[in-house]
Amino acid sequence: MAQFYKLKVKDIYKETDDCSVVTFDVPSELKPEFAYCQGQHLTLRAMIDGEDVRRSYSLCSSPVENKWQVAVKQIPGGKFSTFINEALEAGQEIDVMAPSGTFGVEVNKEATKNYLFFAAGSGITPVISMIKTHLKNEINSTCKLFYVNKTAKSIIFKEELEQLRNTYFGRLEIYYFLTQEKRDIDLFNGRFDDEKMAVLTKVFIDIPDTSEVFLCGPEKMVNYVSEYLIKAGLPKDLVHFELFVTGLTEEDIKRQERLAKQNVEGIEVTIIDGGKEFLFTMTKDFDNILDAALNAGADLPFACKGGVCSTCKCQVKEGDVEMKINYALEEDEIAQNLVLSCQAVPTTQKVVVDFDV
């Protein structure tokens, strides 16, 4: 069951011209439920023009700060981001799900690790949470951040990052890259490419000495940098990422076209949620399990419906499904029969999926 809690907006302010930072007032009785790890996100819900709209936003605060904060960048035409940036005010209440997500690694106070972070734009939100957490709790670890923005004025959390660099002098290095402003050192102008990565991996990055890499931003950037680092010798299992999807690949389009022809009429689907079973029969009106289940009356967790946030994740217990797209689940999760229900098209006459995962 999709469990939302009404939280009061404690504070909201403009971090940049097109990005608002929202702090939630989590009452003491809900703090155990809202305990979180660095890299996790909150799913927000609001009625906008009579429509139930939900979106997931990474927590930019750290668990060590004992606060719950997200940054929402205005997206042209984006319903929820426009609501946050133009309508939401301090003192108002908004529906929020408990923190979720698996983008991050366990903190080990005895660890001596060297973390690398690559971010672009609002991709800094989960990254800054990780940086604050690891630097505070792992006193022998170091962090390096490579951060791309359009202009210096558009850099989200610039002041806070500089304060962190001063606080953890010698343990935090930050390198800013600007795509729409020119600076004296050409290396820091423009996006990551082969020439820049060759310099970074020779001068700034010691591949054998790298413990973990986290990337968050546009799909093209994340894929390019992660593939470059892996080819340079970094083990694949040390690379972790979250994507901002910018478009479908040709392979995605072909798979969607093929699955659009899949006959789902009459398929029996059993949903396990909260220990209870919900049975319904699919019709041709909806091709994915989530939309069909919601239409049948199920109350399930979801947010983006785009295969990105993993809020609608479930486990296939019986039968087979195929996902149209997947930008959220990693290979080890897929090996456990986990799927994104918003993208899951049944390919057998009977399917059982469990949301209690």
N, C-alpha and C positions, 0 to 999 in steps of 0.2 A: 504493500500500500504506500502511496506517495504521501509521506508525512511532512506537512509544512507547519511551521511555527510563526506566529506573528511577532516580529521584532521591531522595536522602535529605532528609527534612524537617530543616532546620537549626534552625528555631525556629518555634514557634506560640504566639500569645498572643491574649487577648481585647481587642479594640479598644473594643467596647461589649459590653453584656450578650448581644447576639445576633449578634455578628460577630467572627469569628476571622481573624487575619492569619497567613498561612503563608509562610515564607521557605524556598526550596529551595537545597540545596547543589549547585551545578552544577560538576562537575569541570572542570579546565582543558582536557582534551581535547574536551569537549562545548561549550565556550563559543562557538566559531565557529558551531556548529549552533544554539545558543540565543541568538545575537545578535538583538536585537529593536528595534523602533521604538516610540515612545510611542503608546499607543492600541491596541496589539496584545494578544492574549489567549493563555492556555495552555489546552489541553484535558487534563483529568485523567481517569484511569480507575481504578476499584477494583471488586473483587468484593464486593458487598454482599448478604448473604443468598443467595449462590449466583448472583447476577445480575451481568452485566457492565454497569456503570453508568458513563456518561461525562458530563461537564459541562465547559463552557468558562467561564473566569473571566478578566476583564481584569487585566493586570499593573498594579498600583498603584505599583510602583517605577518608576524612570526609568533609561534606558540609561546616563545619566551617573553613576549610583550603583554600577554594576557588581554589581547584585544582582537576584534574581528573586523577586518577592513578589506574592501575590494576597490579596484580602480576600473572605471568603465569609460572607454573611449568612444566618442561619438562616431557612429557609422552612418554615412549618408543613406537615408531611407530606412535606417534600423529602428524598428518600433520601440524595442526595450531600451536601447542606448539613448534614444531621443527622450524617452520618458525620464530616465535617470538624470540626464544632463540638463533638461529644460523644465521638468515638472516636480520632481521629488524634492522635498524639503525636510530639514531637521524637525524632529518631533512626529513625523508621519510614521505609520506602521506599514510594513511590507511582509509578504509571506516568504519565508526562507526555509530551505531544507537543511538538515544537519550536514556538516562537511563530508565530502567524499572525494574519491580519486586516488590514483596510485603513482602520481608523478613525483618521485622523490626516493631517497634511500634512507635507511635507518641511521639515526644519529648514534655515534659511538664516542663517548667522552675520552676514551683512551686512544682513539684513532689518530694517526698522522697521515692525512690525505691531502692531495692536491687536486682541487676541483676546478674544472673549466666550465664557463657559462657563455653561451652565445644567445643573444636576444635581439629582437627588432621591435621597435615601437612598444605597444602594450604587452608584448611578450615578456617584458621585464617583471610583470606582476608576480608570477610564481617564483621567478628567479631571485628577486630581492628577498622574498620570504626565506628561500633556501640559504642565501648568503648570510642573512642575519642569524639564522638558526645555527648553521655549522660553525661560523666564526665565534659565536657566543659559547656553544656547548663543546666544541672540539678545539681546545686552545693550542693544539699543535698542527692544526690544518690550515691550508691556505686556499685562497680563491682568486681566480682571474676572470674578469668579465669583459667580453667583446660585444659592444652594444651599438646597433645601427639605428639611426634616426634620420629624418629628412633634414632638420635644421637644429641648431643648438637650442632654440626656443622651444622646440617640440619634445625635448628629452624629458620623459616622465621620471620623476623622483631624482632629478639631477642633484638637488641640494642634499637630499637624504643620502644619496650614494657618496657624495663628497664627505659628508659627516662620518659615514661608515669607514671610508678610506683613512680619514684622520684618526678615528678611534682605533682601528686595527692596522695602523701603519706598519708596512712591511709584510702584512699577511693578506691584504686585499689590493689587487692591481686592477685598474679600470682603463679601458681603451675605447674611446668614442669614435664612431665612423658616421660621417654625414653624407647624404646623397644629393642634397640640394644646396649645399654651401661649400665653398672652396677654402681650404686651409693650407698653410705653408708646407706641411708634410703630406705628400701625395698618398702615402700609404693609408691615411685615414680619410681619404675622399672616396666616396662611392661604396658600392656593395662588395661583398666578398667574391673574389674570383681567384683563378689559379695563381696569378702573380702575387696577390695579397697573401693567400694561404701559404705559398712557398716561403714568404718572409716570416709569417707568423710561426710556422712550424720549425723554422730555423733559428729565430731570434727569441720569440716569446713563449713558445710551447715546447716542452720536453715530452715527447710522446711516451717514452718508456716510464717516465716519472708521473704520468697522469693517472689519477685514481678513478675519476668519474667525469663524464661530460654531460651537460644538460643544455638542450636547445629548445627555444620557444619563439615562434614567429611564423612568417609565411611559409607555406609548404615548400616552395622552390628553394628558399634559403636553407631551411632545415635539412632537406634531402641532400642538397649540394655539399654543405659543410660536413654532415655526418658521413657521407660517402668518401669525401676527401680524407677525413681523419682515419677512417677505417683502412683505406688504401695506403695511408702513411704508416700503418702498423698498429693502430689502436684497436684492441679487441672489441668486437661488435657488442658484447654484453655490457660494456662500460658506457655505451651511448644511450641516452634517454632523451625523449623529445615529446613535445606537444605541438600540434600544428594549428595554424590559421589557414584553413583551406581556401585557396584562391581559384580553383577550377578543376574540372574533371579531366583525367587523362583519357587517351583514346581507349585504353583497356577498360577503364571504368565505364565509359559510354557503351562499349560493346556488351559488357556484362549486364548493364542495366537494360539494354534493349532486349537481350536474350531472356532475362528474368521477367521482363514485362509481358512476355508471351507465355509464361508459366501459368498453368491452370490451377487456381487455388479454390475454385468453387467446390464446396462440400468437404473441405479438409477439416478434420476435427482437431481443435487445439485445446490443450489443458494448460492453464496458467496456475502455477504454485506461487503464492505470495502471502507472506505472513502466516505460513503454515496451513493455509486454506487453499482449496482447489476451486478454480473457476473454469467451467467448460463452455465452449461455444463453437459454432460451425462457421467457417469463413465463407464469404461470398466474393464475387468478382469486383465488388466496390472498393476493396482495399487489398493490396498485394502484400503488405508487411504485417507482421504479428502485432506490433504495437498499435497501429491505427485500427486494425480490425478488433483488437481487444478493447480499446477505448470506446469504439462505437458500440460494442456489445455490452458496455456498462462496467468494465473493469476500471479500477482506480490504480494506475501504475505510475512509477516515477519516469519522468522524461524531461528534456529541456530543449536541446537544439533541433532534434529530429533530422540532423544532417550527418550523422555518423562520426561526430567529432568529440562530443563531451563524455560519452560512456555512462551517462546517468541512467539510461534504459537497459543497461547490461543485464543479461540473464544467462542461464546455463541450460543447454539442450539435454534433457534426460532421456528422451525417446524420440525416434524419428530423425529426419534430416532437414536442415535449412541451408540456404546459401545467402550470404550478405551481398547486397548491391554494391556498397562501398564500405570501407572500414579505415578510419583515420585515428581510431582510439585504442584498439586492442593490439597488444603485442603478441608475438609468436607463441610465447609460453601460455598466454591466456587462451588463445585459440586452440591450443593443444588440450586444454581442459574443457573443450566444448562450450566456451563462453562466446556469446554473440551479442550484437547490438540489435535489440528487438525492432528498432525503427527501420532497420535495413534488412531484417531477416525474412526471406521468402521461403515458405515451406515447400519442400520437394518430395514429401511422402504424404500419404493420406491421413496420417495421424502424427501429431507432434505434441510433446510435453516439454514445457520450459519452466525453469525454476528461477524466480526473482530473489529468492532468499540466499544470495551469494555475497 
